[in-house]
């Protein structure tokens, strides 16, 4: 039986004191859809720690917390102090517990990756991908949003060399961009 989970409240994101915080858009909602599609699998995994890097508004982690529940610890990182505060507000508005941290985990042994900048839009991602397999728990899942220009197939091959099996679990077109959510797990 499939359960529909509500989209978290986020009307404060991208406005007022949070004007400089990334407001959820097609990429965020595609990731939410992928997590909802995997909801039963995620619940059965019963994760202890869930990490979102580049949390922005915190809407993705708030959604994940509504799916997985309060038994997990939700770490939400962002380099933007306003995003950390926005994530805290999102947690409060949605009655979930999220722990925002202001940091660039990619530089200090990161957990997940952002997807902007540089050649093929992968400057941050390419710094992070080599350590994903070291950080992912044996039963863990790693989700990454890509656009076609990021060369998702190359990312899947690259992480395959590090013992992770990947696939595109959900895709959509948003304007001129082809968005995909890649999901990885250990072989």
C-alpha positions in Angstrom: 0.0 0.0 0.0 1.4 3.3 -1.1 1.3 6.3 1.3 1.3 9.9 0.1 3.4 12.2 2.3 2.6 15.9 2.3 5.2 18.3 0.9 6.8 20.2 3.8 5.8 23.8 4.5 8.5 26.1 3.1 6.8 29.4 2.3 9.5 31.3 4.2 12.3 30.1 1.9 13.5 32.7 -0.7 11.7 35.6 1.1 12.5 38.2 3.7 15.5 37.2 5.9 15.8 34.1 3.7 15.9 35.9 0.4 19.4 34.5 -0.3 18.3 30.9 0.4 17.7 28.5 -2.5 13.9 28.2 -2.8 12.8 24.6 -3.6 12.3 24.1 -7.3 12.0 21.3 -9.8 15.2 19.6 -8.6 14.2 19.6 -5.0 10.7 18.2 -5.8 12.2 15.5 -8.1 14.4 14.4 -5.2 11.4 14.4 -2.9 9.5 12.3 -5.4 12.4 9.8 -5.5 12.4 9.6 -1.7 8.7 9.1 -1.7 9.0 6.3 -4.3 11.6 4.6 -2.0 9.7 5.3 1.2 9.1 1.7 2.1 12.7 0.8 1.4 13.9 3.7 3.5 11.7 2.8 6.4 12.8 -0.8 6.3 16.5 0.3 6.3 15.8 2.2 9.6 18.8 4.6 9.1 20.5 6.1 12.1 22.0 9.1 10.3 20.7 11.0 7.3 22.8 13.8 5.8 21.9 16.4 3.2 24.6 18.7 1.9 23.5 21.9 0.5 20.2 21.8 2.4 19.1 25.3 1.4 15.6 25.5 2.8 15.7 22.1 4.4 12.6 21.0 2.6 14.2 17.7 1.4 15.4 16.7 4.8 12.1 17.7 6.4 10.3 15.4 3.9 12.8 12.6 4.6 12.2 13.0 8.3 8.4 12.7 7.8 9.0 9.4 5.9 11.7 7.8 8.1 10.6 9.2 11.4 12.3 10.5 14.5 14.6 7.6 15.2 17.2 9.0 12.7 19.5 11.9 13.3 19.2 14.5 10.4 22.3 16.5 9.7 21.7 19.3 7.2 24.8 21.2 6.0 25.1 24.4 4.0 27.8 27.0 3.5 25.2 29.8 3.8 24.3 30.8 7.4 20.9 32.0 6.2 20.2 28.5 4.8 21.0 26.9 8.1 18.6 29.2 9.9 16.0 28.6 7.1 16.4 24.8 7.6 15.8 25.3 11.3 12.6 27.2 10.6 11.5 24.5 8.1 12.0 21.9 10.8 10.0 23.9 13.3 7.1 24.5 10.8 6.9 20.8 10.0 7.4 19.4 13.5 10.6 17.5 12.7 14.0 17.5 14.2 16.8 18.7 11.8 20.3 19.7 12.8 21.6 22.4 10.5 25.4 22.9 10.4 27.2 25.7 8.6 30.1 24.1 6.8 31.5 23.0 3.4 31.7 19.2 4.1 33.2 18.7 0.7 36.3 20.4 1.8 36.4 18.8 5.2 35.7 15.2 4.2 32.2 15.6 2.9 29.1 13.5 3.0 27.1 14.4 -0.1 27.5 17.0 -2.9 26.1 20.1 -4.5 25.7 20.1 -8.2 26.7 23.6 -9.4 29.7 25.3 -11.0 32.7 24.5 -13.1 33.2 22.3 -16.1 29.9 20.4 -16.8 28.5 22.0 -13.7 30.4 19.5 -11.5 33.1 21.5 -9.7 31.8 20.7 -6.2 30.5 17.2 -7.1 33.9 16.1 -8.6 35.7 17.1 -5.4 33.3 15.0 -3.4 32.6 11.8 -5.5 36.0 10.1 -4.6 35.0 9.9 -0.9 31.4 8.8 -1.2 32.2 5.1 -0.9 34.3 5.8 2.2 31.4 7.6 3.9 28.4 5.6 2.9 27.3 2.9 5.4 27.2 -0.7 4.1 23.4 -0.6 3.8 23.3 3.1 2.9 21.8 4.9 -0.1 23.3 8.0 -1.8 21.0 10.2 -3.9 22.4 12.7 -6.3 20.5 15.2 -8.5 22.0 15.7 -11.9 21.3 17.5 -15.1 22.2 16.1 -18.5 25.3 18.4 -18.7 26.7 16.7 -15.5 27.1 13.5 -17.5 25.2 11.2 -15.2 26.4 8.0 -16.9 30.0 9.1 -16.3 29.2 9.7 -12.6 27.6 6.2 -12.4 30.8 4.7 -14.0 33.1 6.7 -11.7 31.3 5.6 -8.5 31.2 2.0 -9.9 35.0 2.0 -9.7 34.6 2.7 -6.0 32.3 -0.2 -5.4 29.0 1.6 -5.7 26.2 0.6 -8.1 24.2 3.4 -9.4 21.1 4.0 -11.5 18.8 6.8 -12.5 15.7 6.2 -10.4 13.7 9.2 -11.6 13.9 11.8 -14.3 12.0 14.8 -15.7 12.4 17.7 -18.0 12.3 21.2 -16.4 12.4 23.8 -19.1 15.6 23.1 -21.1 17.1 20.9 -18.4 16.8 17.1 -18.1 16.9 16.4 -14.4 17.7 12.9 -13.0 18.0 11.5 -9.5 20.8 9.0 -9.3 20.6 6.4 -6.5 23.7 4.5 -5.4 24.3 1.6 -3.0 27.1 -0.8 -2.4 27.6 -3.7 -4.9 
